[in-house]
Amino acid sequence: MTGVVAARLGPLSATAREGEPVLILYGPGTRDAFVDGACRRADLAQALHDALACAGFERVVFFSLETMLTVRDAGSRLGARSMAASGAVSGGGAGGGGGADPAERRPNRIAGPMGAVRLAPSGPTGAAAAGPAPGAAMSDDAAQRMIVSLMSRHDVRTAVVLEKMELIDGFLASHRELAVWLNSWLDGRSRGGNTCVLVFNQGTLTDVERFTDDCRTLPGLADAVAAERRRPGTPGFLRAPEEDELAMLVHRARIGAGLAVEDFAGLRRTVRMMVREQLPLTVWEGRLEYLRGLGRPFGVPSLREQGWLTGPDLPEGDVWKRLAALQGMDAVREHLEGLRWLPPRGREPAARHMVFTGNPGTGKTTVARLAGEVFLELGLLRRGHVVEASAADLVSQHVGETPLKTGRLVDSAMDGVLFIDEAYMLSEQSDGFGKEAIDTLLTRLENDRDRLVVIVAGYPAEMRDFLRANPGLRSRFPEANVLEFPDYDPATLTAIARARLDELGLARGPGFDAALEASVEELHRRRDRGFGNARAMRELVEDTSGRWARRVKDERHLPLDVTDLPGGGPGLAAPPEADVLLGPLDAMTGLGSVKAEVRKLVLRIQHARRRRRNRIVAPHLLFLGPPGTGKTTVAREVGRILAALGLLRRGHVVEVGRADLVGRYQGHTAVKTKERIEEAMDGVLFIDEAYSLARSGDGRDDFGQEAVDTLTQEMENGRGRVVVIAAGYTAEMERFLDANTGLASRFGARVAFPPYSLEELLEILAGMAAAEGYALDDGAVRRAAALLDRARRAPDFGNARGVRTLLEEMDAGIAARTHLDPAADPDLLRAEDVPDELG
Amino acid sequence: MSGAKRISVDEREWNQARKAARRLRQVQRDLPGMLEGVRRQNQADIDRAVGAVARRQDRMDGALRGLSRYTRDLEERTSRRLREQAEGLAELGEETRERARRLRAEITAERADREREIQRLDERVTDLKAGRDEASARARATFEDARIMHRAVLDLPHERFAPGRLDRLAHRLADVGETLRVQEGAYSLGRVQDIYLDLSDLRTEVQLAEQEWRLAQAEALGALRGIAARAQAREEVTVMDADGTPLAGAHVDVDFWTDGGLRALRAEIAERTRTAGDPDSPLTVAELRAVVREQAPGFEERLDGLVERAGGRFYASQQRANTADRVIGALEVQGYALVEETYAGEDFREAHYSKVRHLGDDNEIVVEIAPEGDTGMAIRLLSYDDDRSETRRVQRADDMLAVLRRDGVPVGRPTDLGVEPAPEDRDFGRLRARRADGGAGAGAERTRTAPAGRDGG
């Protein structure tokens, strides 16, 4: 009897002491070895024996199909009082794990005239003398009888441990008496202070539950498993070894086998990194032995050398200091620091589940780990480890598997933090399995809230939708626990990039720092929802160093140059002069106010850039005016100009109408609209006749409204990365802007496209004709002017488009005329070629 | 169907005990120290015999010192020869007996010479007057010599070796004395001389016979002492294993393990030794020779038998203890624990009883391992349990037997004894107090050895 219980079996021992009649044991540790506080190594049975003995059981009997009944000490034998404790095992053939026959190992107890001498075995074959016979095991019937009778006794407190229940289940099918007894035991009849420990080789309680569902011989098992589920701390779960135990293992190897330890001060930290690997003690045992064999001292370097430590090194210093050092996320830091000073705990444990919103690379995982440490430090969680998962880790493709998969995952995170990245994807699963996962999660979030912290993470908008998707979720994650992780600001990102370049040992040439800063700023400005933050910096550094290497070739002493930055330092080259930039626009006929407006924009941008202040965001624009006034053409020009100014990366124009945005059923519209915006990303989304989206105004056109709402939202989200130009008649466009209260304010400028004057129309006609190789004689000009003057008064006049129609009709006219008069000049349009009316 | 089962053990397989015992017969028969003791004792016996003969001869020589010149030389020669013969006694065996025969022949031849000489004298006496006086004087002298010889022979154990003959010669001597007194001696010379020679013959014969008897006695004593020494030396023997290495702790008290057989044998040998060793032993030479030729080898044979039996029983007892241990081990595997164990009457020679109790339901089984013959054994299982399911009892017995077979114990199928075990068979107090039927005779007070044996183990 030891009195020292392996740490992992402590909870079980405590529960057993309380007199629980049925205990179940499961988890990865059921196949592991243990080291207790006295540095002693024990297998599961021995450790379990010690734990139960410590809980006050005078007799601990093990039952397994391999060895039938075994005991671990003389005290468990009934005859211990009268017989000397010889180390022999009574009632079992495998005291030390089977193999040798106990009769061959223990001295004879029956003295003959020669005393306790054992004569050489006789026998015709002499086989018995050849070596120890294979170990004898108790027969099935005897074992069955023994269990039943021991457990019905009340004079000696007895624990029966049934090992490998999965195998015993099959055994019970043919051993009715034992099955009947076990079932009645599980039902709570005839107990009397004894206990039955059922050991499952299942990894999690969920797996045990699943096994129980399939178990035919022991219907009462389900209740026992449910009881374990309800028990605070699920004491039957045997996990991978924790810090203290692994530390003991290291000391054992150090003292017992002479393993050298490199750094005693850092021992604890090294062991904590071992714990993080979540491996069985036996694995570490073998590894330490291997290390000793190599003659290498134990420490982070040697463990790293063998590839045994996978994560990053654990930071030094206490968690609070590291928390305080968190940069750029004050809200997060304050929230976690706030946990330190909590109101008194009530009876109901408070839920500490959290939502982290933000882009990837903003430190969510790091903070989750830190949160785990904080909870551990504060004693709110026993382990504080972080299990990282994505939606796919919770959901299965097979019916009925999802709750199990989710359950297992939650089990593995017990006493620690379950970090589910991109959790919103659960609600986006169309097959409904995601909902199953959420439902399972909801139950566990509530039931295990004193042992588990779940952190769900993802993009802000998606996470909002996610929480909305299930009313239960909202209540499990208090609003105060929603923490926003902003993207890193350009300065931080630049520092990260610079540090990475330094790590590579690359010198920065003159002007490079400024270029890098600008480049990062540019990246930051152009960042989209998926902006990788720190990850994007890594990519930038990789790209830059690659370019540097290709440029310098063998001369690797050369420093980094501005040209090594991707795009040669975007936006760094002096922007083109306004006149150059606006040339093509200026060359267009008319559009005086449009030109002025665009020019104003260009000058502002250039000014801001010179001052290196506030980043300039390309504004969304309203183009108001009748058709044919050059809105589409100008939109293309605007795209080109903004791209040349570096405000848009591509500057392409995606032209859409109502049909491109509005879907056929509820929800389709938003998707369609988003797709179009995505298409226009880094360019211009040109919505012609945008007012058609808000056509009726009586609320019946829900789909159009949906498009407007989506648009309104996406214009904000995509600000700086996409320019939306909505175009249409001035009056109708007002209706459009009214369709959503936020919409009007999203547009930075209104550009009026007035109808062309007669002179402008004639100028356009001349230009178009010249482009086709035609000239107009005076008669033709006069006649065309008269026609256009009439036509432009009509409300539906197509302006430049009308001019195009006119030219086409004149083309038809000259074709007919020169057909009749082949000698006529085929390139000169004359009055007779001009139609009387526009078709 | 009952709780009592007998399990046979294939006896052919238990010949180890017999083999071990046979090895005992072959070794340890003659121990050097023992031989030396016996030899010394033998020598003392012979010395004693030679001394007695020599003293007799001295006395005889003294007695015959007064002989006349006519007979002195003859008797001196005879005495010398007898003395030589006596000295040869020290070297027992055929040679001595051969010499005795020669001696006899020589004496007979001399006597014939003497008779012829007297015959010649007789003829001369009748012829010559002068010779008549001479003859008378000679007759008187011879008569005196005869009387001396008569007295000398009286001192010899003549009645034992030649009963009645001296009396007859005494009568003839008295007759011739009367004749000499009443008539001239010369005429009686022949008769006187005859009587004298007969007396002389008797003297030689008795002396030789005595010598022969003493020789035979010494030989008989030697043989008996040898076997007595061997019997003593084998009071305790050591059992050897097949290599001839003595087994640790295997010291066998032969008398104990033969139920006093050794002690009885030794008493018999002692008695015979006493009878044969008595100077006045009634045993004849033939009887003494039979002791050497027949009785001593018979004792030897019996001694070997006793040693073998003791060794066999001793070894078998240890085998029973081992078997009991195995049976207990086999039952322990099935969930029983040993509660108590003893030998009937706490005697290793008797059956061993062990009581095991089920750790769970407290039911008990008594295992009896009884001797069968000297080297065999029989196992009885007596189940005292609430559960009288025969299937389960059979199963339990089978499980146990499997373990025994695995250990090389050639057990057969159990036979049902048809009765529930008797309650007294689980009363170990009673079993301990039980005395072996028929007792162990002289060894009875040494049978309570089991407890001491246990402590030593």
Interface residues (C-beta under 8 A of the other chain):
Chain A: L69 R77 L78 G79 S82 M83 S90 G91 G92 G93 P102 A103 P107 N108 R109 I110 A111 G112 P113 M114 G115 A116 V117 R118 L119 A120 P121 S122 G123 P124 A127 A128 A129 A133 P134 A136 A137 M138 S139 D141 A142 A143 R145 M146 I147 V148 S149 L150 S152 R153
Chain B: E13 W14 Q16 D241 L247 A248 G249 A250 V252 F314 Y315 S317 Q318 Q319 R320 A321 N322 A324 D325 R326 I328 G329 A330 E332 V333 Q334 G335 Y336 A337 L338 V339 E340 E341 F348 H352 S354 R357 H358 L359 G360 D361 R392 Q395 R396 D399 A402 V403 R406 D407 G408 V409 P410 T449 A450 G453 R454 G456 G457
